[in-house]
């Protein structure tokens, strides 16, 4: 009996991955956006939820390193919400520049990709793609806090995707998309504010690699974050019935 139910539920997941889901009510879409904004705006919730941004940030470094032919050695996520991705290869050149530049835009671009999937009503596909991405990162995480953080987030997504109602799944998916789009802006502001005390920030490393001032890179990161937010909001609201 249990085995049959398990197989049947698994088949249902596969069906949902290959088809579209119904648009959630507008109250859910707007409500998750408000919750995401509060999570970003309030310091106590931001200190906790910033771990999600760090995962996306380090994931951006990691996947770009692989795409540019560098060897990905390790990923570390720390309890102070900082992170470190180590890759091997030439310490200069286009591959190094792209890998270094990928961190800050990654949360915004991931949020934009999520918004595109949700705007196309691919809720289940978006959730399970996230699980796949987390599993890929997990292979290279090299500290216990990082492992625990990735496993907890991935576990929540799996449980909601497997057992949650349609509205519960939609709520988690839209909250994640809203959060990444909104949260991508704040680290860029923090980056510029802390650069005086952090000479090895991504912007300053890029300045040394490209001879383009670090402030220019901060502006580029900010432009990507704001642009993704504007486009992402339009995608999230597209196709949602407002009555």
N, C-alpha and C positions, 0 to 999 in steps of 0.2 A: 504494500500500500504506500509506504513512505517513498520507496524507490520510484513508483509510478508517478506520484505527485511531484517528485523532484524533477523527473524527466519532462513532465508536462509543463512545469514552471520554466524549466530551461528552454523548452521550445517556444514558450511565450516570449521570453527575453529575446531570442533570436528573431522572432517575428517582428518585435518592436524595433529591433536594431535596423531592420531593412524597410520599415514603413514609417510614415509620419504619425505623430500623435495629434490629438485635438488641441486647439489653442486654449491655454488656461484663461480663466476670467481676468479681466483687466485689474480687478482689485488685488489679485495675487501678484501680478507683474509690478504694479506701482508699489504695493506693500513691501515686497522684497527689496525694491530699490531704496525705499525709505530706511529699512533696516540696515542695508549695506552702508548707506550714508552715515548712519549713527555709529556703526561699527568702526568706520574710518575716522569720524570726527572726535569721538571720545577717547581720551588717552588710555584708560584701563582696558577697554576692548581692543584698541589698536595695538597695544603691547602684546596681546595674545594673538590676535588675528594677523599680525604682521608676519608671523611664521609662514602663512600661506603665500604671501608676496615673496618671501625669501626663497621658498621652494620654486616658484615660477622664475625668479631672478636667476638662481643657480642653474635651473633647468635650461634657461636661455643660453647661458655660457656653455653648458655641457653639450647640448644638441648642436650648437653652432661649431663647437670644437670638432665634433665628429663629422659634420657636414663639410668642413674645410680641410679634412684630412689629418687633423691633429689626433694624438692619442689621449683619450680621457683616462686619467689616473684615479681620481677620487673626488667625492663631493662630501662636504661637511656642513651640517646645519647646527647652529649653536643656540643655547637657551636665551641669549640676549638678542635673538632674531638676526644675528649676522650669519654669514655663510662664506664658504670658500670652495671654489672649484679649481682643481689642479689638472692641467693638461700638458703634454709634452710635444715639442716641435720647435721650429725656429722661433726665437724670442722677438721676431720682427716680421714684417711683411703683412700681406692682406689677410691671411688666416688668423694671425694674432690680433690684428686690428678688429676684424669682425667678431672674433670670440670675445674680446674685451668689451666691445660696444653692445653686445647682445643682451646683457643683463637687465639694464633698466627698461628697455622697450618690451622685454618679454612678457611681464604681467599684462600690459596694455594690449599687446597683440594677441595674447592668449584669450583675454576677455573679449576682444573683437571677434576672434574665431568662434568663441562660445555664442556670442550674440548672433553671428551669422547662422549657426546651427539652430539656435532657438527660434530665430525669425523664420526659419524653414520648417519649424515644428519637429525637429529631430532631437527631442529631449533625451530619450534613452541612449541614443548614439553618442550624444555629448557626454553623458555621465560615464559610459563605459570606455570611451576614448580617454577620459581622464584617468580611469583606473589603469589602463594600458600604459599611459605616460608615466604614472607613478611607479608602476612595476619596473619599467625600464630604468628610471632613476634609482630605484631601490638597489639595483645591482651594484651601483658605484658609490653608495653612501657608506662612509667609513667611520661613523661614530654612533654611539648608542642613542643619543638624543635625536639625531637625524633619522635613524631607523624607526624609532618610536613615533616620531611626528608623521612620517610618511605612511606608516602602517595604520595609525589611528585615522588619518584623513581618508586613506583608501578604504579602510574598513567601514567607515560611515557611509561612503558612497555606495559600496557594494550592498550593505544592508538596506539602504533606502531604495536602491535600484531593484533589489530582489524581492523585498517584502512591502515596500511602500505603496500607497495608493497613487493614482495618477497625479492628484494635486500635491501630494508630498514630494514626489519626484520632480514635478515642475517647480515647486517652491525651492528645493535645494539647487536645481539647475539655474534658475533665474537669480537666486541669491549669489551663487558663485560668479556668474557673469557680471552682475551689477558690482559686486565687491571688487573684482579684479579691475574693472574699468575705472571705478572711483578711486581705488587704492593705489593705482599706478602713478597718480599725480603726487601724492604725499612724499614718497621716498625721493623724488627728484628735488623737491623743496628742501628736504632734510640733507640731501647730498650737497647742495650749494651752501647751506648754512654750516655744515661741518667740514667743508673742504680745508679750511685753515688748520684744523687739527688732524686731518687725515690726508697727508700728502700722497698716499698711495691709492686714493679713490679711483674708481673706473675712469672718471673724467680726466684726472691728472695722469693716469697711465696712458690714456689715449693722446693726451697732449704731448707726452714724450715720444710716443710712437709716430705721430703724424705731424707734429709741429703746429697743430691747430690748437689755440688756447682752450684750456679746460672749460671756461665759461661757455664757449661755443658749443661744446659737447653737452653741457647741461641744458642749454637752450634747445638743442636737437632732441634730447631725451624728453624734455617738457612738451615740445611740439608733437612728438609721437603720442605721448600720453593723452594730451588734450584732443588731438585729432581722432584717436581711437575712441575716446569717450563720446565725442559728438556723433561719429558714425555709428558706434555701438548702441547708443540710445535710440537712434532711428530704427536700427535693426530689431532691437528688443520690442519696440512698440509696433513694428510692422505686423500686420495680420492679427493683432489682438483686438477682439471686439470691445468697443468702448461703451457698450450699452447693455 
